[in-house]
């Protein structure tokens, strides 16, 4: 077996805000910007599409880094919550954010966060 090494610290000066900022996990920081951008990108194949206006509204109305995706069209709420049949587009439909997360999106985002923050794994 290896040798055991013992040490003790008398004091440590840790500034949580600076540590968070250096890792990009502050409010509106690099990590939140990544999450917002990835959510829009990964949701794209799940969002109902006719003219593409609903998808574009998410891109235009979402403030990257805010932590909120905003799809702003007169029919966005209806298409998100009300079931509908989108012919020839089996992935597109309601609850696109939840379905994206459930079908591997959450894991992709978490891997990206780990990469950005310098996490192991």
C-alpha positions as YAML, in Angstrom:
chain: A
units: angstrom
residues:
- id: 1
  name: UNK
  ca: [0.00, 0.00, 0.00]
- id: 2
  name: UNK
  ca: [0.97, 3.66, -0.32]
- id: 3
  name: UNK
  ca: [2.22, 5.89, 2.42]
- id: 4
  name: UNK
  ca: [-0.24, 7.95, 4.45]
- id: 5
  name: UNK
  ca: [0.32, 11.68, 4.38]
- id: 6
  name: UNK
  ca: [-1.21, 13.83, 7.13]
- id: 7
  name: UNK
  ca: [-1.52, 17.60, 7.11]
- id: 8
  name: UNK
  ca: [-3.61, 20.28, 8.77]
- id: 9
  name: UNK
  ca: [-4.77, 23.68, 7.63]
- id: 10
  name: UNK
  ca: [-4.74, 26.61, 9.98]
- id: 11
  name: UNK
  ca: [-6.86, 28.76, 7.70]
- id: 12
  name: UNK
  ca: [-8.13, 28.90, 4.17]
- id: 13
  name: UNK
  ca: [-9.39, 32.01, 2.42]
- id: 14
  name: UNK
  ca: [-12.06, 30.88, -0.03]
- id: 15
  name: UNK
  ca: [-14.20, 33.40, -1.84]
- id: 16
  name: UNK
  ca: [-17.22, 31.44, -3.13]
- id: 17
  name: UNK
  ca: [-18.31, 34.18, -5.54]
- id: 18
  name: UNK
  ca: [-14.88, 34.29, -7.18]
- id: 19
  name: UNK
  ca: [-14.72, 30.50, -7.39]
- id: 20
  name: UNK
  ca: [-18.18, 30.38, -9.00]
- id: 21
  name: UNK
  ca: [-17.28, 33.12, -11.50]
- id: 22
  name: UNK
  ca: [-14.00, 31.43, -12.40]
- id: 23
  name: UNK
  ca: [-15.97, 28.26, -13.25]
- id: 24
  name: UNK
  ca: [-18.68, 30.16, -15.14]
- id: 25
  name: UNK
  ca: [-21.45, 29.15, -12.73]
- id: 26
  name: UNK
  ca: [-22.45, 32.65, -11.72]
- id: 27
  name: UNK
  ca: [-25.83, 34.08, -12.69]
- id: 28
  name: UNK
  ca: [-25.88, 34.63, -16.45]
- id: 29
  name: UNK
  ca: [-22.38, 33.15, -16.71]
- id: 30
  name: UNK
  ca: [-20.81, 30.82, -19.21]
- id: 31
  name: UNK
  ca: [-22.61, 27.74, -17.89]
- id: 32
  name: UNK
  ca: [-26.07, 29.33, -18.02]
- id: 33
  name: UNK
  ca: [-25.37, 30.66, -21.50]
- id: 34
  name: UNK
  ca: [-24.35, 27.16, -22.59]
- id: 35
  name: UNK
  ca: [-27.49, 25.62, -21.08]
- id: 36
  name: UNK
  ca: [-29.78, 28.14, -22.78]
- id: 37
  name: UNK
  ca: [-28.09, 27.75, -26.17]
- id: 38
  name: UNK
  ca: [-28.02, 23.95, -25.96]
- id: 39
  name: UNK
  ca: [-31.66, 23.78, -24.92]
- id: 40
  name: UNK
  ca: [-32.67, 25.81, -27.98]
- id: 41
  name: UNK
  ca: [-30.45, 23.72, -30.25]
- id: 42
  name: UNK
  ca: [-31.54, 20.35, -28.84]
- id: 43
  name: UNK
  ca: [-35.23, 21.32, -28.78]
- id: 44
  name: UNK
  ca: [-35.22, 22.30, -32.46]
- id: 45
  name: UNK
  ca: [-36.10, 18.81, -33.84]
- id: 46
  name: UNK
  ca: [-38.97, 18.52, -31.32]
- id: 47
  name: UNK
  ca: [-40.63, 21.91, -31.89]
- id: 48
  name: UNK
  ca: [-43.67, 21.86, -34.20]
- id: 49
  name: UNK
  ca: [-42.72, 23.30, -37.57]
- id: 50
  name: UNK
  ca: [-44.75, 24.66, -40.43]
- id: 51
  name: UNK
  ca: [-43.05, 27.88, -41.48]
- id: 52
  name: UNK
  ca: [-40.36, 27.69, -38.79]
- id: 53
  name: UNK
  ca: [-41.72, 30.79, -37.04]
- id: 54
  name: UNK
  ca: [-42.13, 29.01, -33.69]
- id: 55
  name: UNK
  ca: [-38.52, 27.83, -33.73]
- id: 56
  name: UNK
  ca: [-37.30, 31.30, -34.76]
- id: 57
  name: UNK
  ca: [-39.36, 32.92, -32.00]
- id: 58
  name: UNK
  ca: [-37.44, 30.84, -29.45]
- id: 59
  name: UNK
  ca: [-34.13, 32.02, -30.88]
- id: 60
  name: UNK
  ca: [-35.21, 35.67, -31.12]
- id: 61
  name: UNK
  ca: [-37.04, 35.98, -27.78]
- id: 62
  name: UNK
  ca: [-34.74, 33.97, -25.53]
- id: 63
  name: UNK
  ca: [-32.16, 36.08, -23.74]
- id: 64
  name: UNK
  ca: [-29.17, 33.73, -23.63]
- id: 65
  name: UNK
  ca: [-27.94, 33.51, -20.03]
- id: 66
  name: UNK
  ca: [-31.32, 34.29, -18.47]
- id: 67
  name: UNK
  ca: [-32.23, 30.67, -17.75]
- id: 68
  name: UNK
  ca: [-35.57, 31.06, -19.52]
- id: 69
  name: UNK
  ca: [-36.51, 29.90, -23.00]
- id: 70
  name: UNK
  ca: [-39.19, 32.09, -24.54]
- id: 71
  name: UNK
  ca: [-41.21, 30.94, -27.54]
- id: 72
  name: UNK
  ca: [-43.43, 33.93, -28.31]
- id: 73
  name: UNK
  ca: [-46.06, 33.34, -30.98]
- id: 74
  name: UNK
  ca: [-49.87, 33.44, -30.70]
- id: 75
  name: UNK
  ca: [-49.92, 29.64, -30.83]
- id: 76
  name: UNK
  ca: [-46.81, 28.68, -28.82]
- id: 77
  name: UNK
  ca: [-48.70, 27.83, -25.62]
- id: 78
  name: UNK
  ca: [-51.29, 25.80, -27.52]
- id: 79
  name: UNK
  ca: [-48.69, 23.75, -29.36]
- id: 80
  name: UNK
  ca: [-46.72, 23.16, -26.17]
- id: 81
  name: UNK
  ca: [-49.61, 21.91, -24.03]
- id: 82
  name: UNK
  ca: [-52.25, 20.60, -26.45]
- id: 83
  name: UNK
  ca: [-51.74, 17.26, -28.20]
- id: 84
  name: UNK
  ca: [-51.56, 17.43, -31.98]
- id: 85
  name: UNK
  ca: [-50.54, 15.20, -34.86]
- id: 86
  name: UNK
  ca: [-47.69, 16.57, -36.92]
- id: 87
  name: UNK
  ca: [-47.71, 14.40, -40.02]
- id: 88
  name: UNK
  ca: [-44.36, 13.19, -41.33]
- id: 89
  name: UNK
  ca: [-42.64, 14.65, -38.28]
- id: 90
  name: UNK
  ca: [-42.84, 12.06, -35.50]
- id: 91
  name: UNK
  ca: [-40.40, 13.89, -33.22]
- id: 92
  name: UNK
  ca: [-42.18, 17.25, -33.47]
- id: 93
  name: UNK
  ca: [-45.05, 17.92, -31.10]
- id: 94
  name: UNK
  ca: [-46.10, 19.16, -27.70]
- id: 95
  name: UNK
  ca: [-43.93, 19.23, -24.56]
- id: 96
  name: UNK
  ca: [-40.82, 19.56, -26.75]
- id: 97
  name: UNK
  ca: [-38.57, 20.64, -23.87]
- id: 98
  name: UNK
  ca: [-39.55, 17.72, -21.64]
- id: 99
  name: UNK
  ca: [-39.24, 15.22, -24.49]
- id: 100
  name: UNK
  ca: [-35.83, 16.58, -25.49]
- id: 101
  name: UNK
  ca: [-34.58, 16.11, -21.91]
- id: 102
  name: UNK
  ca: [-36.04, 12.61, -21.66]
- id: 103
  name: UNK
  ca: [-34.48, 11.49, -24.95]
- id: 104
  name: UNK
  ca: [-30.86, 12.19, -24.07]
- id: 105
  name: UNK
  ca: [-30.79, 15.98, -24.03]
- id: 106
  name: UNK
  ca: [-30.34, 16.26, -20.28]
- id: 107
  name: UNK
  ca: [-27.27, 14.02, -20.35]
- id: 108
  name: UNK
  ca: [-25.75, 15.95, -23.27]
- id: 109
  name: UNK
  ca: [-26.21, 19.22, -21.42]
- id: 110
  name: UNK
  ca: [-24.72, 17.82, -18.20]
- id: 111
  name: UNK
  ca: [-21.68, 16.51, -20.10]
- id: 112
  name: UNK
  ca: [-21.19, 19.95, -21.62]
- id: 113
  name: UNK
  ca: [-21.43, 21.63, -18.22]
- id: 114
  name: UNK
  ca: [-18.86, 19.21, -16.85]
- id: 115
  name: UNK
  ca: [-16.52, 20.06, -19.72]
- id: 116
  name: UNK
  ca: [-16.97, 23.82, -19.24]
- id: 117
  name: UNK
  ca: [-16.47, 23.76, -15.47]
- id: 118
  name: UNK
  ca: [-13.49, 21.44, -15.58]
- id: 119
  name: UNK
  ca: [-15.32, 18.57, -13.91]
- id: 120
  name: UNK
  ca: [-13.97, 15.04, -14.00]
- id: 121
  name: UNK
  ca: [-15.67, 12.15, -15.66]
...
